[in-house]
């Protein structure tokens, strides 16, 4: 893409200081003759295409985990912020909050979040929220295009070559999945360092994602778990990412990761209330063959030099702070805490009740809180820890996970009428994370009650993982709002029956920074969401 040419300065800067103990990367956008002639060179290109281009490269806008996913969790009301950097406080400011006494807390944006997003969607503004996920994912896609264009020129064993090709197609599928799940339109571009001006709908982008995932699956299915495969995939994954769930995947584990991503693409892009049974069946089939509890998956951890990830550079870590300042720059949403069930050890282990922290009302209307996140947890045995700034301690998922997959199975079962089976899967995840809650399966819950258990568990069990915005969109919370909400007023009053009208944009417009350099062709799909 033309706009991505401007990323090369930032990418090259990072590549110059990358630590050789963690990464051995050639510039994925500008491969040198040496890098495309050797096995080690093409593996380095493929590795850097993901860990630098896709996750780390935009230093002025944060990383993928500290910037891109932060926007998702802000709009999903998992965290809130009074901090104006990159318009975080305005992106996450609901249009209107009505308190228990019918008084209101209005938006700080003159015409709401949608108007604000479009006001700052201008080419010269680096802080444009629309820009970051677009730039990361197209940089990732471009790098993998480079890999695919050069790999057949290299003398290496066929199994090794197809492992690298599988990697490239998988991460292209991931990139298109994220573009199609956030933006109203996108570009299908499978040639490196070039672009085209044909913008297509988000649905077409997701179709392209599926094509790439299918290519990866076909190649992986022909591979065996032999030395060529395992040594190559092992070389593609930095050593710091291999503890825990991040070990070298078997071919079967990788295919299950693909199925989880496929199921997600259907789930998060279809309103739950109008999902036809055939699609719930499809999600269930994919998730049944998705990531298992003991599977390896693709993960990332912080490293000493912050080449891959800074230990404080992800969503939950950004909320770590003291009681006096209500946590870090980001605050724990009262609505997240509200979704924990009484007695949930995950709440007890990870959060601390404080005197109400109240900020400046000119900075927003939803960030006041009575809770802070506890770094490294409180030491409760067997209970998940949600935040740590200890180098290498916290594991983040790059793509699919067991936690996500089991809840997709649960949701599909519940919506298909298999309520007991769905609730048993929710119990399974709660036990896995050490929640210590009594089982809900076998308790004769109605469909509505089961869906509420599911809603709460996705909010809690997948907190800080970047799913909350997708869920708010597909559950119509963005347009219908939330009732019976906990809200702390600016005088410290705790409201227990507030109504929040979010009014957020569901699919984002194409960044003007892209359109400025690459105007749409006449036959392009609309590049701006018609929602006002």
GUKOLTOR-926665 format. One line per field, with one value per residue (C-alpha): x, y, z. Coordinates in steps of 0.5 Angstrom, whole numbers. Last residue first. Layout:
GUKOLTOR-926665
c1 <- [X, ...]
c2 <- [Y, ...]
c3 <- [Z, ...]
//
This chain:
GUKOLTOR-926665
c1 <- [-48, -48, -46, -40, -34, -30, -36, -35, -30, -32, -30, -23, -22, -16, -9, -5, -10, -15, -10, -9, -16, -17, -22, -28, -29, -35, -39, -39, -40, -47, -45, -52, -51, -57, -56, -59, -53, -51, -45, -44, -37, -39, -37, -42, -39, -43, -46, -51, -58, -59, -53, -54, -58, -54, -47, -50, -53, -50, -46, -43, -42, -38, -34, -32, -31, -26, -19, -16, -17, -22, -23, -26, -30, -33, -34, -37, -42, -45, -45, -48, -53, -55, -56, -61, -65, -65, -68, -63, -65, -59, -56, -50, -49, -43, -41, -36, -29, -26, -20, -19, -20, -25, -29, -27, -31, -37, -38, -37, -42, -47, -47, -48, -54, -57, -57, -62, -58, -57, -54, -50, -47, -45, -41, -37, -35, -34, -29, -25, -24, -21, -17, -14, -14, -9, -3, -5, -1, 3, 5, 11, 17, 19, 15, 10, 4, -3, -9, -7, -11, -13, -10, -7, -9, -3, -6, -5, 2, 0, -7, -12, -15, -23, -27, -28, -29, -28, -35, -36, -30, -24, -28, -31, -24, -23, -26, -23, -28, -25, -21, -23, -18, -18, -14, -15, -21, -24, -21, -24, -31, -35, -41, -41, -36, -40, -41, -33, -33, -38, -34, -29, -22, -18, -13, -7, -5, -10, -15, -9, -9, -11, -4, -3, -4, -8, -3, -1, -8, -8, -1, 6, 8, 13, 15, 14, 18, 24, 23, 30, 29, 23, 16, 12, 8, 3, 2, -2, 0, -6, -7, -14, -16, -16, -21, -25, -31, -30, -31, -37, -40, -39, -42, -48, -49, -48, -54, -58, -59, -55, -60, -60, -52, -51, -46, -38, -36, -38, -37, -29, -29, -30, -25, -20, -22, -21, -14, -12, -14, -10, -4, -5, -6, 1, 4, 5, 12, 11, 7, 2, 7, 14, 16, 15, 22, 25, 23, 18, 20, 26, 21, 17, 23, 26, 19, 17, 24, 25, 18, 11, 8, 6, 1, -5, 0, 0, -8, -9, -5, -8, -15, -13, -11, -18, -22, -18, -20, -27, -27, -24, -30, -35, -31, -33, -28, -24, -20, -15, -9, -3, 5, 10, 9, 3, -3, -7, -14, -16, -21, -28, -32, -27, -26, -27, -25, -18, -18, -19, -15, -9, -10, -11, -4, -1, -4, -1, 6, 6, 4, 9, 14, 12, 12, 19, 21, 18, 20, 27, 31, 34, 31, 27, 21, 21, 21, 14, 11, 16, 15, 7, 8, 11, 6, 0, 4, 5, -3, -5, -1, -3, -10, -10, -7, -10, -17, -15, -12, -6, -1, -5, -3, -8, -14, -19, -19, -26, -29, -27, -30, -37, -37, -36, -41, -44, -40, -35, -35, -41, -46, -47, -55, -59, -65, -64, -61, -56, -57, -50, -50, -46, -41, -34, -29, -26, -26, -22, -17, -16, -9, -7, -13, -12, -19, -19, -24, -23, -27, -32, -32, -30, -24, -22, -22, -18, -13, -13, -9, -5, -1, -2, -1, 4, 4, 2, 9, 13, 9, 13, 11, 6, 5, 11, 16, 14, 10, 14, 20, 19, 18, 24, 28, 26, 27, 34, 36, 34, 38, 38, 32, 36, 43, 39, 36, 29, 26, 19, 21, 27, 32, 31, 35, 30, 31, 38, 40, 37, 33, 37, 37, 31, 27, 29, 28, 21, 20, 23, 19, 12, 12, 11, 5, 1, 2, 0]
c2 <- [17, 10, 11, 7, 10, 7, 5, -1, 1, 1, 8, 7, 9, 14, 12, 17, 21, 15, 11, 17, 18, 12, 7, 8, 4, -1, -1, 7, 8, 11, 8, 10, 8, 7, 7, 3, 2, 9, 9, 17, 19, 26, 25, 20, 12, 8, 1, -1, -3, -2, -2, 1, -1, 2, -1, -6, -9, -16, -16, -10, -10, -17, -14, -9, -14, -19, -15, -20, -15, -19, -26, -30, -24, -21, -27, -30, -25, -26, -33, -33, -28, -33, -38, -34, -32, -40, -42, -44, -51, -52, -58, -54, -47, -50, -47, -42, -43, -38, -42, -41, -48, -49, -43, -45, -52, -49, -45, -51, -55, -49, -50, -57, -56, -51, -55, -50, -48, -41, -45, -49, -44, -40, -46, -48, -40, -40, -46, -43, -36, -40, -45, -40, -37, -31, -28, -30, -26, -29, -25, -27, -25, -19, -18, -12, -17, -17, -22, -28, -34, -38, -44, -42, -35, -31, -24, -22, -21, -13, -12, -9, -3, -2, 4, 7, 14, 13, 14, 21, 24, 29, 35, 31, 31, 24, 21, 15, 12, 9, 2, -5, -9, -13, -19, -25, -23, -22, -29, -32, -31, -31, -26, -27, -22, -18, -12, -11, -10, -5, -1, -1, -1, 5, 7, 11, 7, 5, 10, 15, 14, 7, 6, 3, -2, -1, 0, -7, -10, -7, -9, -5, -6, -11, -8, -13, -16, -12, -10, -11, -15, -19, -19, -25, -27, -33, -37, -44, -50, -55, -57, -54, -55, -50, -52, -58, -57, -50, -51, -55, -51, -44, -48, -50, -43, -41, -46, -44, -37, -31, -26, -25, -26, -20, -23, -21, -23, -30, -32, -29, -32, -39, -39, -36, -43, -47, -44, -46, -53, -53, -51, -56, -62, -60, -60, -53, -51, -48, -42, -45, -44, -42, -41, -34, -32, -37, -33, -37, -38, -43, -47, -47, -49, -55, -58, -58, -61, -65, -69, -67, -69, -64, -65, -62, -56, -54, -55, -51, -45, -45, -45, -40, -35, -37, -35, -28, -27, -28, -24, -18, -19, -19, -12, -9, -8, -2, -3, 2, -2, -3, -5, -6, -14, -17, -20, -14, -14, -7, -6, -3, -2, -4, -8, -15, -15, -12, -17, -23, -20, -20, -27, -30, -26, -29, -36, -36, -33, -39, -44, -42, -42, -50, -51, -49, -53, -59, -58, -58, -52, -48, -41, -38, -41, -37, -30, -28, -32, -28, -22, -23, -24, -18, -14, -17, -16, -8, -9, -11, -6, 0, -2, -3, 4, 9, 9, 12, 18, 20, 21, 27, 29, 25, 27, 22, 27, 30, 23, 20, 26, 25, 18, 19, 24, 30, 35, 30, 31, 26, 28, 26, 26, 27, 21, 20, 13, 16, 17, 16, 19, 19, 14, 17, 11, 14, 21, 18, 15, 21, 18, 21, 24, 20, 20, 13, 7, -1, -7, -2, -5, 1, 2, -6, -5, 1, -2, -8, -3, 1, -4, -10, -8, -3, 4, 10, 13, 7, 4, -3, -8, -13, -14, -11, -13, -20, -22, -20, -21, -28, -29, -25, -29, -35, -33, -31, -37, -41, -37, -33, -28, -25, -24, -21, -16, -16, -9, -10, -15, -12, -18, -21, -25, -24, -26, -27, -22, -16, -11, -5, -4, -7, -2, 4, 0, -1, 6, 9, 3, 6, 11, 6, 4, 9, 7, 0]
c3 <- [24, 21, 14, 15, 10, 5, 1, -4, -10, -17, -18, -15, -8, -7, -5, -2, 2, 2, 7, 12, 11, 15, 13, 17, 23, 24, 30, 31, 39, 41, 48, 52, 59, 64, 71, 76, 82, 82, 87, 89, 89, 88, 81, 80, 80, 75, 76, 71, 71, 64, 58, 51, 45, 40, 43, 47, 41, 43, 36, 38, 45, 44, 39, 43, 49, 45, 46, 51, 57, 60, 57, 63, 66, 60, 56, 63, 64, 57, 58, 65, 62, 56, 61, 64, 58, 56, 62, 68, 70, 75, 72, 69, 73, 78, 84, 83, 85, 79, 79, 71, 69, 74, 71, 64, 65, 69, 62, 58, 63, 62, 54, 55, 59, 55, 48, 45, 39, 42, 48, 44, 40, 46, 50, 44, 43, 50, 50, 44, 47, 53, 49, 46, 39, 36, 39, 46, 52, 57, 63, 67, 62, 65, 71, 70, 72, 70, 70, 75, 74, 81, 82, 89, 91, 91, 91, 84, 80, 80, 83, 79, 82, 84, 86, 80, 76, 69, 65, 64, 61, 61, 63, 69, 72, 76, 82, 86, 90, 96, 94, 93, 90, 84, 82, 87, 90, 83, 80, 86, 84, 91, 88, 80, 76, 72, 76, 76, 69, 69, 74, 69, 72, 70, 65, 66, 72, 78, 82, 83, 90, 90, 87, 79, 74, 69, 63, 65, 64, 57, 54, 54, 62, 61, 54, 48, 43, 43, 50, 52, 58, 54, 55, 53, 46, 45, 39, 41, 45, 46, 53, 54, 47, 41, 36, 33, 37, 36, 28, 29, 34, 29, 23, 27, 30, 23, 21, 26, 24, 27, 28, 36, 36, 31, 26, 25, 32, 31, 24, 25, 31, 29, 23, 28, 33, 26, 25, 32, 31, 25, 29, 34, 29, 26, 33, 36, 38, 45, 47, 52, 58, 56, 48, 47, 50, 45, 39, 34, 27, 29, 32, 26, 22, 27, 28, 21, 18, 24, 23, 25, 19, 13, 8, 13, 14, 7, 6, 13, 11, 4, 8, 12, 6, 3, 10, 10, 3, 5, 11, 7, 2, 8, 10, 4, -2, -4, -11, -11, -11, -7, -8, -4, -4, -8, -5, -3, -2, 0, 6, 8, 14, 18, 25, 23, 16, 18, 24, 19, 14, 18, 21, 14, 12, 19, 17, 10, 12, 17, 12, 7, 12, 14, 6, 5, 11, 9, 2, 4, 2, -4, -4, -10, -8, -2, -5, -7, -1, 4, 1, 1, 9, 10, 6, 10, 17, 15, 13, 20, 23, 19, 19, 27, 28, 23, 26, 32, 29, 34, 28, 25, 18, 14, 18, 22, 28, 26, 24, 31, 34, 30, 32, 39, 41, 38, 42, 45, 53, 53, 58, 65, 67, 72, 73, 80, 79, 74, 66, 62, 55, 49, 52, 53, 51, 44, 48, 54, 49, 44, 42, 49, 52, 59, 63, 62, 62, 62, 61, 57, 51, 47, 52, 51, 44, 44, 48, 43, 38, 43, 48, 45, 38, 40, 42, 37, 36, 36, 30, 29, 35, 33, 26, 23, 28, 31, 25, 19, 23, 24, 16, 14, 19, 16, 9, 11, 15, 9, 5, -2, 0, 6, 2, -4, 1, 3, 4, 7, 12, 14, 16, 23, 28, 34, 41, 43, 37, 40, 35, 35, 27, 26, 30, 26, 20, 22, 23, 17, 13, 16, 11, 5, 8, 6, -1, 0]
//
